[in-house]
Amino acid sequence: MLIPQINFALKRCLTVNQAKQIHAQIVVNYLNEVEIDFLRQFVESRPNLTPSVVCYVRNVLLNLKYTDCSIWSCVIRSFASHGMFKDTLALYIQMQRLGFSPTTYAISSTLKSCARLPCKVGGLSIHAQVHKYDNLQSVFVQTAVMDFYAKLGDMKAARMLFDEMGEKNVVSWNSLLSGYLKSRDLAMAKQLFDEMPLRDIVSWNSMISGYARSGDMEKAQLLFEEMPDKNKASWNAMISGYVECGKMAMARRFFESMPQRNNISCITVISGYAKCGDVNSARDVFYRMLDKDVLVFNAMIACYAQNSQPKEAINLFNEMLTANMISQPDKMTLACVISACSQLGDLDSSSWMESYIRRSGIEVDDHLATALVDLYAKCGNIDKAYQWFHSLGKRDLVAYTAMISGCGINGKPHDAIKLFEEMITVGISPNLVTFTGVLTAYNYAGLVEEGYLCFSLMGKLGLMPSADHYGIMVDLLGRTGRLDEAYELIKSMPIPPHSGVWGALLLACRLHNNVELGEIAAKHCFDLGADTTGYSALLANIYATNDKWNDVNHVRSVESGKVPGFSWV
């Protein structure tokens, strides 16, 4: 009586706790014959595999009383299809140690994982096994081996295997075609495409996507028009190509012409409008959609966040939660909303977001934790930012940059400098944003020589300093009274200085009462068409400090518009 009940329960998508309860009944009632079916059904019914599910499945698999290669192959294939590539390879190795002969499914899934990791040694070992077992000499396995080499970019080996294959199917041809396209060898890809005895829709879509990724939309469109049959992926490849080329009018034209759109089409167009700053058009596409999933919401929230509309991003997130439009936001949703909160610098929003994540039971991975580091750093809660920073399993460029920038702007320059030095020591190369943060820290601390060394390091790393970096250095030199050096640095700039650079020099001239350089800096600020009110006030203060009252009156009259032809030349 118990077995039918268990079989009925297994047809549902079970949580880990529910699965454990059913498994407990199987064990205590000695129903060993259904244990394999239980594990197979549980694995195949999972929409996703969380770390806790992976751990549970692995433990059950390793402790089965009766096991065979089919259940191992089932779990290996499931892990690979859900992107658990390291776990897939580890299980395959364990399967070999237990003496099970590999199946075609286990071989192909593990080769896929080796290519994605990448793990060339693992793939080569499996290739050697293929020669050992006669039952693995099928077109299915041979194609998987060839695909492994193609995905690693070893097209010479992939082509050799392809030419040696006695039997080829359309998947074999498509795998080699995909390899050439990934290697950006469009000439060989087109030659192979023309030689194909049979093309399916994957062949056509691959070739169109290859031309689209290379920016050759003319050839992509010619192939698109030549296609005997088109599916949504065909249309999406064209839309994506035009989006990447920045031709949003053409992307929108294809989007509107689609016989049937899916969410990928809409997300691509929304993301394209986000890149070019056309929020209104993105919003129009978003609200015309009837069936929105979490990925579509993510695209629109990201569009708002990327275009400095954080309030709109947060409002859409709240609307999504209030109206129960989706079951639950995912990690990408939260990362986008956190980015919006960090733009506002609102500490209350920071605390609310962290509280929401904990209540929702969403696992905080390194990507989400890094977003929280950036959020708390920009909101001024450095201690909280440090907590999340130290919780990271792996600290990358983004995490270090967030902490360095946060410490730099929140009065902890020595912490920022220490983090920067630590980052260099562990082999992470800083980017332009990192240098902005650490130079700000040197500026705050008044460490001129150290700042100069850091500024020089940019060139050694192959980074071109922006006008903002020069502005920080001018401010650092100016605040410490080295005005002539600051002026010479501006004159040596390989790029035109903006008003912020000259404004930094003008402010320094105000601090040190340098009339001559103050006039030069002010003239450049006015010539650049910046808002002159603040600069005029600084120049007037310089004149007043040096008892140049006629010049003070001149500045004030020009600012009020009473002397329209006045010039500082």
URWO-V666551 format. One record per pair of residues at least 12 apart in sequence whose ideal C-beta (glycine too) atoms are under 6 Angstrom apart, sorted by the first residue. I is the first residue (numbers start at 1). J is the second residue. Records with the same first field share a line. If there is no record, write none. Layout:
I->J ; J
This chain:
9->22
10->41
13->45
16->52 ; 53 ; 56
19->42
26->38
32->65 ; 66
35->64
36->71
39->60
40->74
43->57 ; 75 ; 78
49->82 ; 84
54->84 ; 87
61->75
69->100 ; 103
72->95 ; 100
73->103 ; 105 ; 106
76->88 ; 91 ; 92 ; 106 ; 109
77->105 ; 109
80->109 ; 112 ; 113
85->113 ; 116 ; 117
88->110 ; 113
89->113 ; 122
92->110
104->140 ; 141
107->141
108->144
111->123 ; 126 ; 144 ; 148
115->148 ; 151 ; 152
118->152
123->148
127->145
130->145
139->167 ; 169
142->165
143->171 ; 172 ; 175
146->158 ; 161 ; 162 ; 175
147->175
150->175 ; 179
153->183
155->179 ; 183
158->179
162->176
170->198 ; 200
173->196
174->202 ; 203
177->189 ; 192 ; 206
178->206
181->210
186->210
189->210
193->207
201->231
204->227
205->233 ; 234 ; 237
207->223
208->220 ; 223 ; 224 ; 237
209->237
212->237 ; 241
215->245
217->241 ; 245
220->241
224->238
232->262
235->258
236->264 ; 265
238->254
239->251 ; 254 ; 255 ; 268
240->268
243->268 ; 272
248->272
251->272
255->269
263->293 ; 296
266->285 ; 289 ; 296
267->295 ; 296 ; 299
269->285
270->282 ; 285 ; 299 ; 300 ; 303
271->299
274->303 ; 306
277->307
279->307
282->303
286->300
294->326 ; 330
297->320
298->332 ; 333 ; 336
301->313 ; 316 ; 317 ; 336
302->336
305->336 ; 339 ; 340
310->340 ; 343 ; 344
313->340
314->340
317->337
331->368
335->368 ; 371
338->353 ; 371 ; 375
341->353 ; 375
342->374 ; 375 ; 378
345->378 ; 379
347->379
350->375 ; 376 ; 379
366->392 ; 393 ; 394
369->388 ; 391 ; 392
370->398 ; 399
372->388
373->385 ; 388 ; 389 ; 399 ; 402
374->402
377->402 ; 406
380->410
382->406 ; 410
385->406
389->403
397->428
400->423
401->433 ; 434
403->419
404->416 ; 419 ; 420 ; 434 ; 437 ; 438
405->437
408->437 ; 440 ; 441
413->441 ; 444 ; 445
416->438 ; 441
417->441
420->438
432->463
435->458
438->454
439->472
443->472 ; 475 ; 476
448->476 ; 480
451->476
455->473
467->495 ; 497 ; 498 ; 501
470->493 ; 501
471->500 ; 501 ; 504
474->486 ; 501 ; 504 ; 505
475->504
478->505 ; 508
481->512
483->508 ; 514 ; 517
486->505
487->517
499->525 ; 528 ; 530
502->521 ; 524 ; 525
503->525
505->521
506->518 ; 521 ; 522 ; 538
509->542
510->538 ; 541 ; 542
513->545
515->542 ; 546
518->539 ; 542
522->535 ; 539
523->568
536->555 ; 559
539->555
540->552 ; 555
